[in-house]
Amino acid sequence: MNLFTPLPSVGEAITALLLLASGVVVLVAALGLWRLPDFFSRMHAPALASTLAAWLVTFASIAYFSTRGDGLALHVWLIIIVLSITAPVTTIVLARAALFRRRHSGDDLPPPLKPQDGAAD
């Protein structure tokens, strides 16, 4: 198949909508970084939003390559699988580093989580 043949209009529309939705999600994450007061508040919203945005880009890539090729293109799944494994690990490492720095500088730490009723102490 020639690489310069146009996509079917349905494939173009699905790909464009998914990529636009991904851009909106990333914009909301950026606003969260700007508006939230401290590091611990800032790390949650962008981590979730970037993961959702990556999923939307993955679905857009699947739609794009599936309409360009001979069938369903699932080779893009490898990217999102690796990202889904590494994003939470990165978030945990950043949180632990921030807690370590705050402990050593003597700043106030976020309040500890309260145990739920009936939970063992």
Residue frames relative to the residue before (quaternion, step in Angstrom):
aa qw qx qy qz dx dy dz
M 1.0000 0.0000 0.0000 0.0000 0.00 0.00 0.00
N 0.4689 -0.6815 0.4931 0.2693 3.55 -0.97 0.87
L 0.4757 -0.7024 0.4549 0.2711 3.60 -0.88 0.92
F 0.7104 0.4630 -0.2608 0.4615 3.58 1.15 -0.46
T 0.4339 0.6596 -0.4959 0.3617 3.59 1.18 0.32
P 0.4933 -0.6831 0.4385 0.3125 3.60 -0.87 0.79
L 0.5327 -0.6104 0.4834 0.3315 3.52 -1.21 0.55
P 0.5473 -0.5435 0.4835 0.4139 3.55 -1.18 0.29
S 0.6157 -0.6041 0.3574 0.3582 3.58 -1.01 0.74
V 0.6123 0.5374 -0.3586 0.4558 3.62 1.07 -0.59
G 0.6541 0.5087 -0.3089 0.4668 3.58 0.96 -0.83
E 0.6387 0.5180 -0.3200 0.4705 3.56 1.03 -0.78
A 0.6742 0.5048 -0.2978 0.4494 3.56 0.89 -0.92
I 0.6630 0.4958 -0.3092 0.4680 3.60 0.91 -0.88
T 0.6614 0.5045 -0.3046 0.4640 3.58 0.91 -0.91
A 0.6734 0.4951 -0.2985 0.4609 3.59 0.89 -0.91
L 0.6681 0.4992 -0.3135 0.4541 3.60 0.89 -0.85
L 0.6617 0.4985 -0.3115 0.4654 3.58 0.95 -0.82
L 0.6692 0.4853 -0.3057 0.4725 3.59 0.97 -0.76
L 0.6308 0.5099 -0.3319 0.4817 3.59 1.07 -0.66
A 0.6368 0.5146 -0.3258 0.4729 3.58 0.99 -0.80
S 0.6283 0.5276 -0.3283 0.4680 3.58 1.02 -0.76
G 0.6560 0.5108 -0.3073 0.4630 3.58 0.97 -0.82
V 0.6361 0.5160 -0.3251 0.4726 3.59 1.03 -0.76
V 0.6479 0.5147 -0.3194 0.4619 3.59 0.96 -0.83
V 0.6583 0.4899 -0.3106 0.4798 3.60 0.96 -0.80
L 0.6208 0.5306 -0.3425 0.4645 3.61 1.04 -0.69
V 0.6398 0.5058 -0.3208 0.4816 3.59 0.99 -0.79
A 0.6370 0.5169 -0.3277 0.4687 3.60 1.00 -0.75
A 0.6451 0.5082 -0.3231 0.4703 3.59 0.99 -0.77
L 0.6324 0.5112 -0.3322 0.4779 3.59 1.02 -0.73
G 0.6188 0.5392 -0.3337 0.4636 3.57 1.09 -0.69
L 0.6366 0.5123 -0.3245 0.4765 3.58 1.01 -0.76
W 0.6854 0.5013 -0.2796 0.4481 3.55 0.98 -0.83
R 0.7730 0.4102 -0.1950 0.4429 3.58 0.89 -0.92
L 0.6470 0.5407 -0.3468 0.4107 3.59 0.99 -0.67
P 0.5497 -0.7128 0.3427 0.2688 3.59 -0.91 0.95
D 0.8361 0.0873 -0.0271 0.5409 3.65 0.85 -0.77
F 0.7455 -0.4362 0.2776 0.4207 3.52 -1.34 0.25
F 0.6891 0.5005 -0.2993 0.4302 3.57 0.83 -0.94
S 0.6389 0.4875 -0.3251 0.4985 3.58 1.11 -0.55
R 0.6793 0.5306 -0.2839 0.4200 3.55 1.00 -0.86
M 0.6753 0.5448 -0.3270 0.3745 3.58 0.95 -0.65
H 0.6335 0.5725 -0.3475 0.3876 3.61 1.06 -0.52
A 0.7141 0.4722 -0.2730 0.4388 3.60 0.67 -1.08
P 0.7007 0.4510 -0.3085 0.4587 3.65 0.75 -0.82
A 0.6123 0.5432 -0.3668 0.4421 3.61 1.04 -0.63
L 0.6795 0.4687 -0.2913 0.4835 3.57 0.91 -0.85
A 0.6746 0.5055 -0.2996 0.4469 3.55 0.93 -0.88
S 0.6641 0.4931 -0.3234 0.4596 3.58 0.93 -0.76
T 0.6209 0.5215 -0.3446 0.4730 3.58 1.08 -0.63
L 0.6510 0.4965 -0.3131 0.4813 3.60 0.96 -0.83
A 0.6453 0.5150 -0.3199 0.4648 3.59 0.97 -0.82
A 0.6436 0.5112 -0.3244 0.4682 3.59 0.99 -0.75
W 0.6250 0.5184 -0.3374 0.4762 3.59 1.04 -0.71
L 0.6564 0.5059 -0.3183 0.4603 3.60 0.94 -0.80
V 0.6421 0.4966 -0.3237 0.4860 3.59 1.01 -0.76
T 0.6232 0.5354 -0.3404 0.4573 3.59 1.04 -0.73
F 0.6696 0.4801 -0.3042 0.4782 3.58 0.91 -0.86
A 0.6220 0.5243 -0.3408 0.4713 3.59 1.07 -0.69
S 0.6520 0.5069 -0.3125 0.4693 3.60 0.99 -0.80
I 0.6365 0.5132 -0.3292 0.4723 3.57 1.00 -0.78
A 0.6564 0.4954 -0.3146 0.4741 3.60 0.94 -0.84
Y 0.6578 0.5215 -0.3124 0.4447 3.58 0.93 -0.86
F 0.7433 0.4106 -0.2407 0.4701 3.58 0.70 -1.07
S 0.6178 0.5378 -0.3569 0.4492 3.60 1.12 -0.50
T 0.6891 0.4481 -0.2932 0.4883 3.60 1.02 -0.66
R 0.6576 0.5018 -0.3118 0.4675 3.61 1.18 -0.42
G 0.7633 0.4007 -0.1955 0.4676 3.56 1.05 -0.73
D 0.7388 -0.4279 0.3158 0.4140 3.49 -1.31 -0.43
G 0.8164 -0.0096 0.0318 0.5766 3.59 1.13 -0.37
L 0.7728 -0.3158 0.2576 0.4865 3.51 -1.28 -0.43
A 0.2121 -0.7898 0.5683 0.0908 3.58 -0.68 1.12
L 0.0271 -0.8376 0.5448 -0.0305 3.55 -0.34 1.24
H 0.4083 0.7288 -0.4711 0.2830 3.61 1.21 0.17
V 0.5695 0.6022 -0.3747 0.4155 3.60 1.22 -0.36
W 0.5316 0.6577 -0.4003 0.3530 3.61 1.16 -0.49
L 0.5715 0.6061 -0.3875 0.3949 3.59 1.08 -0.58
I 0.6407 0.5335 -0.3267 0.4452 3.59 0.98 -0.80
I 0.7165 0.4459 -0.2706 0.4633 3.58 0.78 -0.97
I 0.5986 0.5465 -0.3715 0.4527 3.61 1.08 -0.55
V 0.6654 0.4827 -0.3032 0.4820 3.59 0.90 -0.89
L 0.6632 0.5008 -0.3098 0.4619 3.59 0.94 -0.83
S 0.6603 0.5091 -0.3144 0.4538 3.60 0.97 -0.77
I 0.6499 0.4882 -0.3165 0.4889 3.58 1.16 -0.48
T 0.7571 0.4275 -0.2272 0.4386 3.58 0.84 -0.94
A 0.5953 0.6014 -0.3782 0.3754 3.65 1.01 -0.62
P 0.6906 0.4475 -0.3197 0.4697 3.67 0.77 -0.78
V 0.6209 0.5382 -0.3462 0.4527 3.58 1.04 -0.71
T 0.6475 0.5116 -0.3126 0.4705 3.58 0.97 -0.82
T 0.6431 0.5229 -0.3205 0.4586 3.59 0.97 -0.82
I 0.6579 0.5036 -0.3094 0.4667 3.59 0.95 -0.83
V 0.6515 0.5086 -0.3189 0.4639 3.59 0.93 -0.85
L 0.6553 0.4982 -0.3190 0.4696 3.62 0.94 -0.80
A 0.6488 0.5129 -0.3234 0.4598 3.61 0.96 -0.79
R 0.6681 0.4928 -0.3081 0.4647 3.57 0.91 -0.84
A 0.6379 0.5155 -0.3303 0.4671 3.60 1.01 -0.74
A 0.6544 0.5026 -0.3178 0.4672 3.59 0.98 -0.78
L 0.6396 0.5088 -0.3257 0.4754 3.60 0.99 -0.76
F 0.6317 0.5348 -0.3218 0.4597 3.58 0.98 -0.84
R 0.6782 0.4858 -0.2925 0.4674 3.59 0.88 -0.92
R 0.6627 0.4983 -0.3132 0.4631 3.59 0.96 -0.78
R 0.6314 0.5284 -0.3417 0.4532 3.60 0.99 -0.73
H 0.7142 0.4565 -0.2585 0.4634 3.57 0.92 -0.89
S 0.6909 0.4524 -0.2960 0.4799 3.61 1.10 -0.46
G 0.4797 -0.6984 0.4179 0.3279 3.59 1.26 -0.23
D 0.4066 0.7120 -0.4792 0.3131 3.61 1.21 0.25
D 0.6155 -0.5232 0.4285 0.4048 3.52 -1.31 0.26
L 0.3069 -0.7383 0.5756 0.1716 3.52 -1.03 0.87
P 0.5891 -0.5347 0.4340 0.4229 3.58 -1.18 0.33
P 0.5775 -0.5994 0.4027 0.3808 3.61 -1.03 0.62
P 0.5123 -0.6436 0.4546 0.3417 3.63 -1.01 0.66
L 0.5742 -0.5729 0.4555 0.3668 3.54 -1.23 0.46
K 0.3702 -0.7158 0.5471 0.2263 3.54 -1.04 0.79
P 0.4660 -0.6737 0.4768 0.3189 3.61 -0.89 0.81
Q 0.5137 -0.6370 0.4803 0.3157 3.53 -1.15 0.65
D 0.6356 -0.5238 0.3935 0.4085 3.56 -1.20 0.42
G 0.8081 0.2464 -0.2007 0.4959 3.54 -0.89 0.94
A 0.5202 0.6278 -0.4275 0.3905 3.60 1.25 -0.02
A 0.5148 -0.6405 0.4784 0.3097 3.54 -1.11 0.71
D 0.3875 -0.7244 0.5201 0.2338 3.59 -1.00 0.81
